[in-house]
Amino acid sequence: MLLEIFLGPLFVYLALGDKPSNMDILGGLLVLVTLTLHTLWKLHLTRRQRPLK
């Protein structure tokens, strides 16, 4: 995962004082939750398909 996608707005806020809107935060949270759920689902499928020894 590219961290600059998530850390970029934080750096802009810290450097320039440009506060993100509530919709910006909601959109970022939606992307983060979606990526987390996708990763967990892929991990679940990979472990399920692995043959037992």
PDB file of N, CA, C, O and CB in Angstrom:
ATOM      1  N   MET A   1       0.850  -1.164   0.000  1.00  0.00           N
ATOM      2  CA  MET A   1       0.000   0.000   0.000  1.00  0.00           C
ATOM      3  C   MET A   1       0.906   1.240   0.000  1.00  0.00           C
ATOM      4  O   MET A   1       1.923   1.286   0.692  1.00  0.00           O
ATOM      5  CB  MET A   1      -0.973  -0.009   1.229  1.00  0.00           C
ATOM      6  N   LEU A   2       0.525   2.197  -0.759  1.00  0.00           N
ATOM      7  CA  LEU A   2       1.304   3.426  -0.835  1.00  0.00           C
ATOM      8  C   LEU A   2       0.898   4.354   0.302  1.00  0.00           C
ATOM      9  O   LEU A   2      -0.229   4.847   0.348  1.00  0.00           O
ATOM     10  CB  LEU A   2       1.110   4.120  -2.203  1.00  0.00           C
ATOM     11  N   LEU A   3       1.823   4.582   1.208  1.00  0.00           N
ATOM     12  CA  LEU A   3       1.500   5.388   2.381  1.00  0.00           C
ATOM     13  C   LEU A   3       1.346   6.866   2.070  1.00  0.00           C
ATOM     14  O   LEU A   3       0.677   7.587   2.810  1.00  0.00           O
ATOM     15  CB  LEU A   3       2.554   5.211   3.420  1.00  0.00           C
ATOM     16  N   GLU A   4       1.961   7.328   0.978  1.00  0.00           N
ATOM     17  CA  GLU A   4       1.841   8.757   0.691  1.00  0.00           C
ATOM     18  C   GLU A   4       0.409   9.149   0.344  1.00  0.00           C
ATOM     19  O   GLU A   4       0.036  10.315   0.480  1.00  0.00           O
ATOM     20  CB  GLU A   4       2.771   9.142  -0.449  1.00  0.00           C
ATOM     21  N   ILE A   5      -0.387   8.198  -0.096  1.00  0.00           N
ATOM     22  CA  ILE A   5      -1.794   8.482  -0.379  1.00  0.00           C
ATOM     23  C   ILE A   5      -2.512   8.887   0.906  1.00  0.00           C
ATOM     24  O   ILE A   5      -3.349   9.791   0.904  1.00  0.00           O
ATOM     25  CB  ILE A   5      -2.485   7.252  -1.022  1.00  0.00           C
ATOM     26  N   PHE A   6      -2.179   8.214   1.994  1.00  0.00           N
ATOM     27  CA  PHE A   6      -2.836   8.505   3.264  1.00  0.00           C
ATOM     28  C   PHE A   6      -2.107   9.572   4.068  1.00  0.00           C
ATOM     29  O   PHE A   6      -2.738  10.329   4.806  1.00  0.00           O
ATOM     30  CB  PHE A   6      -2.950   7.245   4.084  1.00  0.00           C
ATOM     31  N   LEU A   7      -0.796   9.641   3.936  1.00  0.00           N
ATOM     32  CA  LEU A   7      -0.032  10.610   4.715  1.00  0.00           C
ATOM     33  C   LEU A   7       0.036  11.979   4.043  1.00  0.00           C
ATOM     34  O   LEU A   7       0.322  12.973   4.711  1.00  0.00           O
ATOM     35  CB  LEU A   7       1.366  10.089   4.951  1.00  0.00           C
ATOM     36  N   GLY A   8      -0.218  12.053   2.743  1.00  0.00           N
ATOM     37  CA  GLY A   8      -0.166  13.321   2.019  1.00  0.00           C
ATOM     38  C   GLY A   8      -1.060  14.391   2.611  1.00  0.00           C
ATOM     39  O   GLY A   8      -0.583  15.493   2.884  1.00  0.00           O
ATOM     40  N   PRO A   9      -2.347  14.109   2.822  1.00  0.00           N
ATOM     41  CA  PRO A   9      -3.213  15.130   3.430  1.00  0.00           C
ATOM     42  C   PRO A   9      -2.758  15.542   4.835  1.00  0.00           C
ATOM     43  O   PRO A   9      -2.921  16.697   5.227  1.00  0.00           O
ATOM     44  CB  PRO A   9      -4.641  14.618   3.494  1.00  0.00           C
ATOM     45  N   LEU A  10      -2.198  14.611   5.577  1.00  0.00           N
ATOM     46  CA  LEU A  10      -1.690  14.946   6.906  1.00  0.00           C
ATOM     47  C   LEU A  10      -0.520  15.918   6.812  1.00  0.00           C
ATOM     48  O   LEU A  10      -0.434  16.873   7.584  1.00  0.00           O
ATOM     49  CB  LEU A  10      -1.262  13.678   7.653  1.00  0.00           C
ATOM     50  N   PHE A  11       0.380  15.669   5.862  1.00  0.00           N
ATOM     51  CA  PHE A  11       1.524  16.565   5.683  1.00  0.00           C
ATOM     52  C   PHE A  11       1.069  17.950   5.217  1.00  0.00           C
ATOM     53  O   PHE A  11       1.631  18.960   5.641  1.00  0.00           O
ATOM     54  CB  PHE A  11       2.519  15.967   4.672  1.00  0.00           C
ATOM     55  N   VAL A  12       0.072  18.002   4.362  1.00  0.00           N
ATOM     56  CA  VAL A  12      -0.455  19.298   3.918  1.00  0.00           C
ATOM     57  C   VAL A  12      -1.060  20.043   5.097  1.00  0.00           C
ATOM     58  O   VAL A  12      -0.863  21.249   5.244  1.00  0.00           O
ATOM     59  CB  VAL A  12      -1.511  19.112   2.800  1.00  0.00           C
ATOM     60  N   TYR A  13      -1.789  19.330   5.930  1.00  0.00           N
ATOM     61  CA  TYR A  13      -2.375  19.958   7.120  1.00  0.00           C
ATOM     62  C   TYR A  13      -1.286  20.491   8.046  1.00  0.00           C
ATOM     63  O   TYR A  13      -1.384  21.616   8.537  1.00  0.00           O
ATOM     64  CB  TYR A  13      -3.267  18.956   7.875  1.00  0.00           C
ATOM     65  N   LEU A  14      -0.256  19.693   8.286  1.00  0.00           N
ATOM     66  CA  LEU A  14       0.809  20.115   9.193  1.00  0.00           C
ATOM     67  C   LEU A  14       1.634  21.266   8.613  1.00  0.00           C
ATOM     68  O   LEU A  14       2.015  22.180   9.344  1.00  0.00           O
ATOM     69  CB  LEU A  14       1.718  18.938   9.511  1.00  0.00           C
ATOM     70  N   ALA A  15       1.913  21.231   7.309  1.00  0.00           N
ATOM     71  CA  ALA A  15       2.780  22.243   6.701  1.00  0.00           C
ATOM     72  C   ALA A  15       2.035  23.541   6.383  1.00  0.00           C
ATOM     73  O   ALA A  15       2.560  24.631   6.611  1.00  0.00           O
ATOM     74  CB  ALA A  15       3.404  21.691   5.431  1.00  0.00           C
ATOM     75  N   LEU A  16       0.823  23.425   5.863  1.00  0.00           N
ATOM     76  CA  LEU A  16       0.103  24.614   5.389  1.00  0.00           C
ATOM     77  C   LEU A  16      -1.098  24.995   6.243  1.00  0.00           C
ATOM     78  O   LEU A  16      -1.651  26.084   6.089  1.00  0.00           O
ATOM     79  CB  LEU A  16      -0.354  24.393   3.986  1.00  0.00           C
ATOM     80  N   GLY A  17      -1.497  24.114   7.131  1.00  0.00           N
ATOM     81  CA  GLY A  17      -2.661  24.402   7.962  1.00  0.00           C
ATOM     82  C   GLY A  17      -3.972  24.266   7.214  1.00  0.00           C
ATOM     83  O   GLY A  17      -4.994  24.785   7.662  1.00  0.00           O
ATOM     84  N   ASP A  18      -3.963  23.571   6.074  1.00  0.00           N
ATOM     85  CA  ASP A  18      -5.169  23.381   5.272  1.00  0.00           C
ATOM     86  C   ASP A  18      -5.953  22.201   5.838  1.00  0.00           C
ATOM     87  O   ASP A  18      -5.594  21.045   5.616  1.00  0.00           O
ATOM     88  CB  ASP A  18      -4.817  23.148   3.767  1.00  0.00           C
ATOM     89  N   LYS A  19      -7.017  22.497   6.566  1.00  0.00           N
ATOM     90  CA  LYS A  19      -7.800  21.455   7.216  1.00  0.00           C
ATOM     91  C   LYS A  19      -8.702  20.754   6.193  1.00  0.00           C
ATOM     92  O   LYS A  19      -9.420  21.418   5.445  1.00  0.00           O
ATOM     93  CB  LYS A  19      -8.643  22.051   8.368  1.00  0.00           C
ATOM     94  N   PRO A  20      -8.668  19.401   6.157  1.00  0.00           N
ATOM     95  CA  PRO A  20      -9.551  18.684   5.232  1.00  0.00           C
ATOM     96  C   PRO A  20     -11.008  18.770   5.683  1.00  0.00           C
ATOM     97  O   PRO A  20     -11.302  18.857   6.875  1.00  0.00           O
ATOM     98  CB  PRO A  20      -9.123  17.214   5.116  1.00  0.00           C
ATOM     99  N   SER A  21     -11.899  18.745   4.716  1.00  0.00           N
ATOM    100  CA  SER A  21     -13.331  18.802   5.039  1.00  0.00           C
ATOM    101  C   SER A  21     -13.790  17.440   5.573  1.00  0.00           C
ATOM    102  O   SER A  21     -13.066  16.447   5.492  1.00  0.00           O
ATOM    103  CB  SER A  21     -14.172  19.212   3.781  1.00  0.00           C
ATOM    104  N   ASN A  22     -14.990  17.421   6.109  1.00  0.00           N
ATOM    105  CA  ASN A  22     -15.548  16.166   6.615  1.00  0.00           C
ATOM    106  C   ASN A  22     -15.708  15.142   5.496  1.00  0.00           C
ATOM    107  O   ASN A  22     -15.521  13.946   5.717  1.00  0.00           O
ATOM    108  CB  ASN A  22     -16.899  16.418   7.292  1.00  0.00           C
ATOM    109  N   MET A  23     -16.052  15.604   4.302  1.00  0.00           N
ATOM    110  CA  MET A  23     -16.197  14.682   3.175  1.00  0.00           C
ATOM    111  C   MET A  23     -14.852  14.099   2.757  1.00  0.00           C
ATOM    112  O   MET A  23     -14.787  12.939   2.351  1.00  0.00           O
ATOM    113  CB  MET A  23     -16.849  15.391   1.990  1.00  0.00           C
ATOM    114  N   ASP A  24     -13.779  14.880   2.848  1.00  0.00           N
ATOM    115  CA  ASP A  24     -12.442  14.365   2.556  1.00  0.00           C
ATOM    116  C   ASP A  24     -12.065  13.260   3.535  1.00  0.00           C
ATOM    117  O   ASP A  24     -11.538  12.219   3.142  1.00  0.00           O
ATOM    118  CB  ASP A  24     -11.404  15.496   2.607  1.00  0.00           C
ATOM    119  N   ILE A  25     -12.338  13.497   4.797  1.00  0.00           N
ATOM    120  CA  ILE A  25     -12.028  12.495   5.821  1.00  0.00           C
ATOM    121  C   ILE A  25     -12.877  11.246   5.621  1.00  0.00           C
ATOM    122  O   ILE A  25     -12.372  10.130   5.741  1.00  0.00           O
ATOM    123  CB  ILE A  25     -12.257  13.073   7.233  1.00  0.00           C
ATOM    124  N   LEU A  26     -14.152  11.420   5.319  1.00  0.00           N
ATOM    125  CA  LEU A  26     -15.043  10.293   5.078  1.00  0.00           C
ATOM    126  C   LEU A  26     -14.586   9.483   3.857  1.00  0.00           C
ATOM    127  O   LEU A  26     -14.596   8.253   3.889  1.00  0.00           O
ATOM    128  CB  LEU A  26     -16.483  10.789   4.880  1.00  0.00           C
ATOM    129  N   GLY A  27     -14.193  10.162   2.802  1.00  0.00           N
ATOM    130  CA  GLY A  27     -13.713   9.466   1.606  1.00  0.00           C
ATOM    131  C   GLY A  27     -12.439   8.690   1.878  1.00  0.00           C
ATOM    132  O   GLY A  27     -12.297   7.555   1.424  1.00  0.00           O
ATOM    133  N   GLY A  28     -11.509   9.288   2.615  1.00  0.00           N
ATOM    134  CA  GLY A  28     -10.276   8.585   2.963  1.00  0.00           C
ATOM    135  C   GLY A  28     -10.541   7.384   3.844  1.00  0.00           C
ATOM    136  O   GLY A  28      -9.921   6.333   3.680  1.00  0.00           O
ATOM    137  N   LEU A  29     -11.464   7.540   4.780  1.00  0.00           N
ATOM    138  CA  LEU A  29     -11.829   6.434   5.652  1.00  0.00           C
ATOM    139  C   LEU A  29     -12.485   5.302   4.858  1.00  0.00           C
ATOM    140  O   LEU A  29     -12.232   4.127   5.125  1.00  0.00           O
ATOM    141  CB  LEU A  29     -12.770   6.921   6.759  1.00  0.00           C
ATOM    142  N   LEU A  30     -13.309   5.649   3.900  1.00  0.00           N
ATOM    143  CA  LEU A  30     -13.955   4.649   3.052  1.00  0.00           C
ATOM    144  C   LEU A  30     -12.919   3.856   2.254  1.00  0.00           C
ATOM    145  O   LEU A  30     -13.022   2.634   2.148  1.00  0.00           O
ATOM    146  CB  LEU A  30     -14.957   5.321   2.100  1.00  0.00           C
ATOM    147  N   VAL A  31     -11.931   4.536   1.698  1.00  0.00           N
ATOM    148  CA  VAL A  31     -10.869   3.857   0.950  1.00  0.00           C
ATOM    149  C   VAL A  31     -10.075   2.940   1.871  1.00  0.00           C
ATOM    150  O   VAL A  31      -9.782   1.800   1.508  1.00  0.00           O
ATOM    151  CB  VAL A  31      -9.932   4.883   0.281  1.00  0.00           C
ATOM    152  N   LEU A  32      -9.726   3.423   3.051  1.00  0.00           N
ATOM    153  CA  LEU A  32      -8.943   2.641   3.995  1.00  0.00           C
ATOM    154  C   LEU A  32      -9.694   1.398   4.455  1.00  0.00           C
ATOM    155  O   LEU A  32      -9.109   0.317   4.523  1.00  0.00           O
ATOM    156  CB  LEU A  32      -8.566   3.493   5.192  1.00  0.00           C
ATOM    157  N   VAL A  33     -10.967   1.531   4.769  1.00  0.00           N
ATOM    158  CA  VAL A  33     -11.776   0.388   5.198  1.00  0.00           C
ATOM    159  C   VAL A  33     -11.928  -0.611   4.062  1.00  0.00           C
ATOM    160  O   VAL A  33     -11.830  -1.818   4.284  1.00  0.00           O
ATOM    161  CB  VAL A  33     -13.159   0.853   5.687  1.00  0.00           C
ATOM    162  N   THR A  34     -12.167  -0.128   2.852  1.00  0.00           N
ATOM    163  CA  THR A  34     -12.315  -1.018   1.699  1.00  0.00           C
ATOM    164  C   THR A  34     -11.043  -1.810   1.439  1.00  0.00           C
ATOM    165  O   THR A  34     -11.105  -3.017   1.207  1.00  0.00           O
ATOM    166  CB  THR A  34     -12.689  -0.218   0.456  1.00  0.00           C
ATOM    167  N   LEU A  35      -9.896  -1.152   1.474  1.00  0.00           N
ATOM    168  CA  LEU A  35      -8.628  -1.855   1.264  1.00  0.00           C
ATOM    169  C   LEU A  35      -8.351  -2.867   2.364  1.00  0.00           C
ATOM    170  O   LEU A  35      -7.835  -3.951   2.093  1.00  0.00           O
ATOM    171  CB  LEU A  35      -7.484  -0.861   1.184  1.00  0.00           C
ATOM    172  N   THR A  36      -8.685  -2.526   3.593  1.00  0.00           N
ATOM    173  CA  THR A  36      -8.485  -3.454   4.706  1.00  0.00           C
ATOM    174  C   THR A  36      -9.365  -4.687   4.554  1.00  0.00           C
ATOM    175  O   THR A  36      -8.893  -5.811   4.721  1.00  0.00           O
ATOM    176  CB  THR A  36      -8.777  -2.763   6.040  1.00  0.00           C
ATOM    177  N   LEU A  37     -10.638  -4.484   4.239  1.00  0.00           N
ATOM    178  CA  LEU A  37     -11.544  -5.617   4.057  1.00  0.00           C
ATOM    179  C   LEU A  37     -11.130  -6.486   2.873  1.00  0.00           C
ATOM    180  O   LEU A  37     -11.215  -7.712   2.944  1.00  0.00           O
ATOM    181  CB  LEU A  37     -12.974  -5.122   3.862  1.00  0.00           C
ATOM    182  N   HIS A  38     -10.686  -5.867   1.794  1.00  0.00           N
ATOM    183  CA  HIS A  38     -10.231  -6.622   0.628  1.00  0.00           C
ATOM    184  C   HIS A  38      -9.020  -7.478   0.973  1.00  0.00           C
ATOM    185  O   HIS A  38      -8.953  -8.642   0.579  1.00  0.00           O
ATOM    186  CB  HIS A  38      -9.894  -5.675  -0.526  1.00  0.00           C
ATOM    187  N   THR A  39      -8.071  -6.917   1.699  1.00  0.00           N
ATOM    188  CA  THR A  39      -6.873  -7.654   2.089  1.00  0.00           C
ATOM    189  C   THR A  39      -7.226  -8.820   3.009  1.00  0.00           C
ATOM    190  O   THR A  39      -6.706  -9.923   2.844  1.00  0.00           O
ATOM    191  CB  THR A  39      -5.871  -6.720   2.778  1.00  0.00           C
ATOM    192  N   LEU A  40      -8.101  -8.579   3.969  1.00  0.00           N
ATOM    193  CA  LEU A  40      -8.506  -9.656   4.870  1.00  0.00           C
ATOM    194  C   LEU A  40      -9.248 -10.766   4.129  1.00  0.00           C
ATOM    195  O   LEU A  40      -9.062 -11.944   4.431  1.00  0.00           O
ATOM    196  CB  LEU A  40      -9.382  -9.104   5.987  1.00  0.00           C
ATOM    197  N   TRP A  41     -10.085 -10.399   3.164  1.00  0.00           N
ATOM    198  CA  TRP A  41     -10.823 -11.395   2.393  1.00  0.00           C
ATOM    199  C   TRP A  41      -9.868 -12.247   1.555  1.00  0.00           C
ATOM    200  O   TRP A  41     -10.011 -13.469   1.502  1.00  0.00           O
ATOM    201  CB  TRP A  41     -11.863 -10.710   1.486  1.00  0.00           C
ATOM    202  N   LYS A  42      -8.893 -11.607   0.902  1.00  0.00           N
ATOM    203  CA  LYS A  42      -7.915 -12.356   0.104  1.00  0.00           C
ATOM    204  C   LYS A  42      -7.092 -13.290   0.991  1.00  0.00           C
ATOM    205  O   LYS A  42      -6.801 -14.417   0.593  1.00  0.00           O
ATOM    206  CB  LYS A  42      -6.983 -11.388  -0.655  1.00  0.00           C
ATOM    207  N   LEU A  43      -6.719 -12.839   2.176  1.00  0.00           N
ATOM    208  CA  LEU A  43      -5.978 -13.673   3.112  1.00  0.00           C
ATOM    209  C   LEU A  43      -6.815 -14.871   3.536  1.00  0.00           C
ATOM    210  O   LEU A  43      -6.302 -15.986   3.631  1.00  0.00           O
ATOM    211  CB  LEU A  43      -5.551 -12.860   4.339  1.00  0.00           C
ATOM    212  N   HIS A  44      -8.083 -14.651   3.788  1.00  0.00           N
ATOM    213  CA  HIS A  44      -8.995 -15.735   4.158  1.00  0.00           C
ATOM    214  C   HIS A  44      -9.099 -16.772   3.041  1.00  0.00           C
ATOM    215  O   HIS A  44      -9.035 -17.974   3.299  1.00  0.00           O
ATOM    216  CB  HIS A  44     -10.386 -15.173   4.487  1.00  0.00           C
ATOM    217  N   LEU A  45      -9.257 -16.312   1.813  1.00  0.00           N
ATOM    218  CA  LEU A  45      -9.366 -17.240   0.691  1.00  0.00           C
ATOM    219  C   LEU A  45      -8.072 -18.016   0.465  1.00  0.00           C
ATOM    220  O   LEU A  45      -8.116 -19.202   0.139  1.00  0.00           O
ATOM    221  CB  LEU A  45      -9.742 -16.487  -0.574  1.00  0.00           C
ATOM    222  N   THR A  46      -6.938 -17.375   0.631  1.00  0.00           N
ATOM    223  CA  THR A  46      -5.655 -18.030   0.451  1.00  0.00           C
ATOM    224  C   THR A  46      -5.459 -19.126   1.495  1.00  0.00           C
ATOM    225  O   THR A  46      -4.986 -20.215   1.172  1.00  0.00           O
ATOM    226  CB  THR A  46      -4.519 -17.008   0.529  1.00  0.00           C
ATOM    227  N   ARG A  47      -5.815 -18.845   2.722  1.00  0.00           N
ATOM    228  CA  ARG A  47      -5.659 -19.857   3.770  1.00  0.00           C
ATOM    229  C   ARG A  47      -6.642 -21.007   3.594  1.00  0.00           C
ATOM    230  O   ARG A  47      -6.333 -22.143   3.953  1.00  0.00           O
ATOM    231  CB  ARG A  47      -5.846 -19.225   5.144  1.00  0.00           C
ATOM    232  N   ARG A  48      -7.808 -20.731   3.054  1.00  0.00           N
ATOM    233  CA  ARG A  48      -8.809 -21.768   2.849  1.00  0.00           C
ATOM    234  C   ARG A  48      -8.437 -22.710   1.725  1.00  0.00           C
ATOM    235  O   ARG A  48      -8.776 -23.892   1.772  1.00  0.00           O
ATOM    236  CB  ARG A  48     -10.146 -21.148   2.565  1.00  0.00           C
ATOM    237  N   GLN A  49      -7.742 -22.207   0.710  1.00  0.00           N
ATOM    238  CA  GLN A  49      -7.401 -23.021  -0.449  1.00  0.00           C
ATOM    239  C   GLN A  49      -6.113 -23.814  -0.255  1.00  0.00           C
ATOM    240  O   GLN A  49      -5.810 -24.697  -1.057  1.00  0.00           O
ATOM    241  CB  GLN A  49      -7.276 -22.146  -1.667  1.00  0.00           C
ATOM    242  N   ARG A  50      -5.350 -23.515   0.795  1.00  0.00           N
ATOM    243  CA  ARG A  50      -4.090 -24.197   1.035  1.00  0.00           C
ATOM    244  C   ARG A  50      -4.375 -25.653   1.426  1.00  0.00           C
ATOM    245  O   ARG A  50      -5.206 -25.897   2.300  1.00  0.00           O
ATOM    246  CB  ARG A  50      -3.269 -23.472   2.142  1.00  0.00           C
ATOM    247  N   PRO A  51      -3.698 -26.626   0.790  1.00  0.00           N
ATOM    248  CA  PRO A  51      -3.950 -28.028   1.143  1.00  0.00           C
ATOM    249  C   PRO A  51      -3.433 -28.343   2.552  1.00  0.00           C
ATOM    250  O   PRO A  51      -2.415 -27.813   2.998  1.00  0.00           O
ATOM    251  CB  PRO A  51      -3.286 -28.966   0.113  1.00  0.00           C
ATOM    252  N   LEU A  52      -4.168 -29.218   3.229  1.00  0.00           N
ATOM    253  CA  LEU A  52      -3.772 -29.640   4.571  1.00  0.00           C
ATOM    254  C   LEU A  52      -2.669 -30.679   4.475  1.00  0.00           C
ATOM    255  O   LEU A  52      -2.642 -31.490   3.549  1.00  0.00           O
ATOM    256  CB  LEU A  52      -4.980 -30.202   5.354  1.00  0.00           C
ATOM    257  N   LYS A  53      -1.763 -30.646   5.437  1.00  0.00           N
ATOM    258  CA  LYS A  53      -0.659 -31.621   5.447  1.00  0.00           C
ATOM    259  C   LYS A  53      -0.992 -32.791   6.322  1.00  0.00           C
ATOM    260  O   LYS A  53      -0.187 -33.712   6.455  1.00  0.00           O
ATOM    261  CB  LYS A  53       0.640 -30.978   5.922  1.00  0.00           C
TER     262      LYS A  53
END
